[in-house]
Amino acid sequence: MADFRVVLVEPSFEESIGFVARAMKNFGLSNLHLVNPKTVLGPSGRMRGGHAQDVLDSIVEHRSLKDALEGLHLSIGTTAQSSYATSNLVRKPMTPRELGHVLKNRAGTVGIAFGREGTGLTNLELRQCDATLTIPAVSEYQTLNLSHAAAIVFYELHIAAGESSMDGLASEQLKKTILGFLSDSALRSGIEEHDRAQLTRAFRNVLGRSAIRHREGSLLVEVLRRISEALSQTKEPEDSGTLSVVSETESGTRAWAEDTSGLPQRHDS
């Protein structure tokens, strides 16, 4: 089964940290990370933690959400604000039950990021995550208390947990490589920059929601690499600019061979 990392972004109250740690302990989780906490964990927070003192003792702190998500196979950002606008692909969340279902037979490290008690995660922070998650509630009052929301998510993941699996999740580098080849192919196809950005965000949502396996990701890399190569032989892009995801993965894109070494290679005649 997946190994979970719980990330709290800028918590303002030590009691929130304690209550979340207690909920983690209830459902067998122990890996708690804090991003720029606005409070110091003291007696009040520890009292709310109950028997989760070991979780509180092993807290890891980070200066940025990017650092807290480092090394994960899959990152999930939580939000109470879904979007009905078709253009806002960042706030198109799955439910905790849906997340539990896609992770049921996956192995890898998954991060669940929870935002500030008052304002949650920003759009910029959600964009750093592979997928988003929300807990369905009545429209009149959609925002849940931080620890209550965390407990619901942990419960669903606990219920959905199945037998351990060797079906590992695709690494973050592999997913960046996929997006890099996709963006390059879109550029060579003449797709406008804004549409390429939307395409890349949509495809990242697909990768995140499906909890893509390593083998599946390797196959996608090989297919998209061949498409990109074929397009480069038929037409050079008129636009010399590149989408941000390409520049982000420039150093890793050509590392696809390591992840696809088991694939049948093309032999040009």
C-alpha positions as CSV (number, residue, x, y, z in Angstrom):
1,M,0.0,0.0,0.0
2,A,1.0,3.6,-0.4
3,D,3.1,5.4,2.3
4,F,1.5,8.8,3.2
5,R,3.1,12.1,4.1
6,V,0.7,14.7,5.7
7,V,1.7,18.3,5.0
8,L,0.2,21.3,6.9
9,V,0.9,24.6,5.3
10,E,1.3,27.5,7.7
11,P,-0.8,26.3,10.5
12,S,-1.8,29.1,12.9
13,F,-2.8,27.2,16.0
14,E,-0.8,24.5,17.9
15,E,-4.1,22.9,18.7
16,S,-4.7,22.2,15.0
17,I,-1.3,20.4,14.7
18,G,-2.2,18.3,17.8
19,F,-5.6,17.3,16.5
20,V,-4.3,16.4,13.1
21,A,-1.6,14.3,14.7
22,R,-4.2,12.5,16.8
23,A,-6.3,11.8,13.7
24,M,-3.2,10.5,11.9
25,K,-2.5,8.1,14.8
26,N,-6.1,6.8,14.7
27,F,-5.6,5.7,11.1
28,G,-2.0,4.4,11.2
29,L,-0.2,7.5,9.8
30,S,2.9,8.9,11.3
31,N,4.7,11.1,8.8
32,L,3.8,14.8,9.5
33,H,5.4,17.8,7.8
34,L,4.9,21.5,8.5
35,V,5.5,24.4,6.1
36,N,6.3,27.7,7.8
37,P,4.2,27.1,10.9
38,K,2.9,30.3,12.4
39,T,2.8,28.8,15.9
40,V,5.1,26.9,18.2
41,L,4.0,23.4,19.4
42,G,3.5,23.6,23.1
43,P,1.6,22.0,26.0
44,S,-1.8,22.9,24.5
45,G,-1.0,21.3,21.2
46,R,0.5,18.2,22.7
47,M,-2.5,17.8,24.9
48,R,-4.8,17.8,21.8
49,G,-2.5,15.2,20.3
50,G,-3.4,12.6,22.9
51,H,-1.5,9.4,22.3
52,A,0.1,10.7,19.1
53,Q,3.2,12.2,20.9
54,D,5.5,10.1,18.7
55,V,3.9,11.7,15.6
56,L,4.5,15.2,17.1
57,D,8.1,14.3,18.1
58,S,9.0,13.4,14.6
59,I,7.6,16.5,12.8
60,V,9.6,17.7,9.9
61,E,9.6,21.4,9.0
62,H,10.1,23.1,5.6
63,R,10.4,26.6,4.3
64,S,8.2,26.0,1.3
65,L,5.6,23.7,0.0
66,K,7.9,22.7,-2.9
67,D,10.4,21.4,-0.4
68,A,7.7,19.5,1.5
69,L,6.6,17.8,-1.7
70,E,10.1,16.8,-2.7
71,G,10.6,13.1,-3.3
72,L,6.9,12.2,-3.6
73,H,5.5,9.9,-6.2
74,L,2.1,11.7,-6.0
75,S,1.0,15.0,-4.4
76,I,-2.6,15.9,-3.5
77,G,-3.7,19.4,-2.6
78,T,-6.9,19.8,-0.6
79,T,-9.4,22.6,-1.2
80,A,-12.9,23.5,-0.1
81,Q,-13.4,25.7,-3.2
82,S,-14.3,23.8,-6.3
83,S,-14.6,25.7,-9.6
84,Y,-17.4,25.5,-12.1
85,A,-15.4,27.5,-14.7
86,T,-14.2,25.2,-17.5
87,S,-10.9,27.2,-17.7
88,N,-9.9,26.6,-14.0
89,L,-8.4,23.2,-14.3
90,V,-6.6,23.6,-10.9
91,R,-9.8,23.4,-8.9
92,K,-11.2,20.2,-10.4
93,P,-10.9,18.0,-7.4
94,M,-11.6,14.3,-6.6
95,T,-13.2,13.2,-3.4
96,P,-11.4,11.3,-0.6
97,R,-13.3,8.1,-1.6
98,E,-12.1,8.5,-5.2
99,L,-8.6,9.0,-4.1
100,G,-8.7,5.9,-1.9
101,H,-10.0,3.9,-4.8
102,V,-7.2,4.9,-7.2
103,L,-4.5,4.3,-4.5
104,K,-5.9,1.0,-3.3
105,N,-3.4,-1.2,-5.1
106,R,-0.5,1.3,-5.5
107,A,2.9,1.4,-3.8
108,G,4.8,4.7,-3.4
109,T,4.9,7.8,-1.3
110,V,1.9,10.1,-1.5
111,G,1.6,13.5,0.0
112,I,-1.6,15.1,1.2
113,A,-1.3,18.9,1.7
114,F,-3.8,20.8,3.9
115,G,-3.9,24.6,3.8
116,R,-4.2,27.3,6.4
117,E,-7.1,27.2,8.8
118,G,-8.7,30.4,7.5
119,T,-7.8,30.5,3.8
120,G,-6.6,27.1,2.7
121,L,-4.2,26.6,-0.2
122,T,-3.7,29.2,-2.8
123,N,-4.1,28.5,-6.6
124,L,-0.3,28.8,-6.9
125,E,0.2,26.1,-4.2
126,L,-2.5,23.9,-5.7
127,R,-0.7,24.1,-9.1
128,Q,2.4,22.5,-7.4
129,C,0.3,19.4,-6.7
130,D,-0.5,16.6,-9.1
131,A,-4.2,16.6,-8.2
132,T,-6.7,18.2,-5.9
133,L,-9.2,16.8,-3.4
134,T,-12.3,18.2,-1.8
135,I,-14.8,16.8,0.7
136,P,-18.4,17.3,-0.6
137,A,-20.5,19.4,1.7
138,V,-23.6,21.5,1.5
139,S,-23.2,24.6,-0.7
140,E,-24.2,26.9,2.2
141,Y,-21.1,26.0,4.2
142,Q,-18.5,24.0,2.4
143,T,-15.4,24.7,4.6
144,L,-14.6,22.1,7.3
145,N,-12.4,22.5,10.3
146,L,-8.8,21.5,9.4
147,S,-8.6,18.5,11.7
148,H,-12.1,17.3,10.8
149,A,-11.3,17.4,7.1
150,A,-8.0,15.6,7.8
151,A,-9.8,12.8,9.8
152,I,-12.3,12.3,6.9
153,V,-9.5,11.9,4.4
154,F,-7.5,9.6,6.6
155,Y,-10.6,7.4,7.2
156,E,-11.3,7.0,3.5
157,L,-7.7,6.1,2.8
158,H,-7.7,3.6,5.7
159,I,-10.8,1.9,4.5
160,A,-9.6,1.7,0.9
161,A,-6.2,0.3,1.9
162,G,-5.7,-3.1,0.4
163,E,-2.9,-5.6,0.3
164,S,0.6,-4.3,-0.3
165,S,1.4,-4.1,-4.0
166,M,4.6,-4.0,-6.0
167,D,2.7,-1.9,-8.6
168,G,4.7,1.2,-8.0
169,L,3.7,4.7,-8.8
170,A,5.4,6.7,-11.4
171,S,8.1,9.0,-10.1
172,E,7.8,12.8,-10.2
173,Q,10.7,12.9,-12.7
174,L,9.0,10.4,-15.0
175,K,5.8,12.5,-14.9
176,K,7.8,15.7,-15.7
177,T,9.3,13.9,-18.6
178,I,5.9,12.9,-19.9
179,L,4.7,16.5,-19.7
180,G,7.9,17.7,-21.3
181,F,7.4,15.5,-24.4
182,L,3.7,16.4,-24.5
183,S,4.4,20.1,-24.5
184,D,7.2,19.7,-27.1
185,S,4.8,17.8,-29.4
186,A,2.1,20.4,-28.9
187,L,4.6,23.2,-29.7
188,R,5.8,21.4,-32.9
189,S,2.1,20.9,-33.9
190,G,1.5,24.7,-33.9
191,I,-0.7,24.8,-30.8
192,E,-0.8,28.3,-29.3
193,E,1.1,28.9,-26.0
194,H,-2.1,29.5,-23.9
195,D,-3.7,26.3,-25.2
196,R,-0.4,24.4,-24.6
197,A,-0.5,25.6,-21.0
198,Q,-4.1,24.4,-20.6
199,L,-3.3,21.1,-22.3
200,T,-0.3,20.5,-19.9
201,R,-2.4,21.3,-16.8
202,A,-5.2,19.1,-18.0
203,F,-2.8,16.2,-18.7
204,R,-1.2,16.7,-15.3
205,N,-4.7,16.4,-13.7
206,V,-5.2,13.1,-15.6
207,L,-1.8,11.8,-14.4
208,G,-2.6,12.8,-10.8
209,R,-6.2,11.5,-10.7
210,S,-5.2,8.1,-12.2
211,A,-2.2,7.6,-9.8
212,I,-0.3,6.5,-12.9
213,R,1.9,3.4,-12.4
214,H,5.6,3.4,-13.3
215,R,5.2,1.0,-16.1
216,E,2.3,3.0,-17.6
217,G,4.4,6.2,-17.3
218,S,7.3,4.5,-19.1
219,L,5.2,3.5,-22.0
220,L,3.7,7.0,-22.3
221,V,7.2,8.5,-22.3
222,E,8.3,6.2,-25.2
223,V,5.2,6.9,-27.3
224,L,5.4,10.7,-26.7
225,R,9.1,10.7,-27.5
226,R,8.5,9.0,-30.8
227,I,5.7,11.5,-31.7
228,S,8.0,14.4,-30.8
229,E,10.8,13.0,-33.0
230,A,8.4,12.4,-35.9
231,L,7.1,15.9,-35.7
232,S,10.6,17.4,-35.5
233,Q,11.4,15.6,-38.8
234,T,8.4,16.9,-40.6
235,K,8.2,20.5,-39.3
236,E,10.3,22.8,-37.2
237,P,8.3,24.9,-34.7
238,E,7.8,28.5,-35.8
239,D,7.7,29.6,-32.2
240,S,11.1,29.3,-30.6
241,G,9.6,29.8,-27.1
242,T,8.8,26.9,-24.8
243,L,6.2,26.2,-22.2
244,S,7.4,26.5,-18.6
245,V,7.0,22.7,-18.0
246,V,9.5,22.1,-20.8
247,S,12.2,24.3,-19.2
248,E,11.5,22.8,-15.8
249,T,12.2,19.3,-17.2
250,E,14.9,20.1,-19.7
251,S,17.5,18.3,-17.6
252,G,15.3,15.3,-17.0
253,T,13.6,14.9,-20.3
254,R,16.4,13.0,-22.0
255,A,16.6,10.7,-18.9
256,W,13.6,8.8,-20.2
257,A,15.9,5.9,-21.3
258,E,16.5,4.9,-17.7
259,D,12.8,4.6,-17.1
260,T,12.0,2.9,-20.4
261,S,15.0,0.5,-20.6
262,G,12.6,-2.5,-20.7
263,L,10.6,-1.2,-23.6
264,P,11.1,-2.5,-27.2
265,Q,13.1,0.1,-29.0
266,R,12.5,1.4,-32.5
267,H,14.8,0.2,-35.3
268,D,15.0,2.6,-38.2
269,S,15.6,0.9,-41.6
